[in-house]
Amino acid sequence: VACLLVASTFALPASGDAATAGEAWSVRVVGSLILQAPADSAELLDGLARGAERLLPRIEARLGLHPAAPYRILLIPPSAGAAGGRRDLDAVAPAWAAGYLFPERRIGAIRIGLADRYPWSDPLSVLVHESTHMLLHDASGGGLPRWFEEGVATGMERSWGVRDVLVYSSSLLVGRLPGLQEMDAAFEASEEQARAAYAASFDFVHWVARRRGEGALGAVALEARDRPFAEAWERVIGEPLSRSERSWRHDSLLLYRWLPALTGTATLWMSITALALLAAARRRARDRAILQRWSDEEGDTGPGTP
Ligand SMILES: [Zn+2]
């Protein structure tokens, strides 16, 4: 459904090492990224490490940002039972988050079983998303607006696509477009509001990047280290944030709300939305079936069965 950028005020295990203590873990190092997975998930780990080698340098080049120090991402396979310090870490993030990062602690995780949920598409996209949060934190020293963080992180992991149009247009058909100021609260609200906030922040950041280039996004994060975000924005983008927002709202509402309505494609959008809801219901049913099967297997076989 969404990712969580976790505030450092949450109670956490005393150190990052506590998260993997007492378990066998495989490790791959890609630049500043230390990827870790339970020893029986080495194949998955290798695949992600290869993807990270290919993609992370590109993300850094696109934003003009680099990690300030090593950081760790843990892979949590769907079948892995959380244990020890990792359970403590994982318990802090909401159950629906496909990935999360504690930027101050330089540690995060990917829940492989949730990685195809919006706004993500697969484990590698979650990895890029969380790594982008790390880059933005290192550039700015923290404290960026949530909509900016999520818009940039989602924009780095993939291009604006059909799924985004679907989520965004359907949220505009049934509700109003929240202002950037309100959007930060929406990430913490209901699942539905969070989805809409991801899509809207992605659309805004994408809109800005088309006009000023992706490097401008990294430059805003760097400028925000020394001054309030709104001042950093104006220095880099060349106009006040409120003016950028007004222009974007005008363009975006026209394209994603009024155009479908005016051209008579609203019915089409409604049908697509209904299909999406149906798919979500199917997914929930499948998840329930998997959970049921796991609990049956546990009951049937006990530990140590090959
Ligand atoms: Zn995020």
Boltz pocket constraint, residues with backbone or C-beta under 6 A from the ligand:
constraints:
  - pocket:
      binder: B
      contacts: [[A, 3], [A, 4], [A, 5], [A, 129], [A, 133], [A, 149], [A, 150], [A, 153]]
      max_distance: 6.0
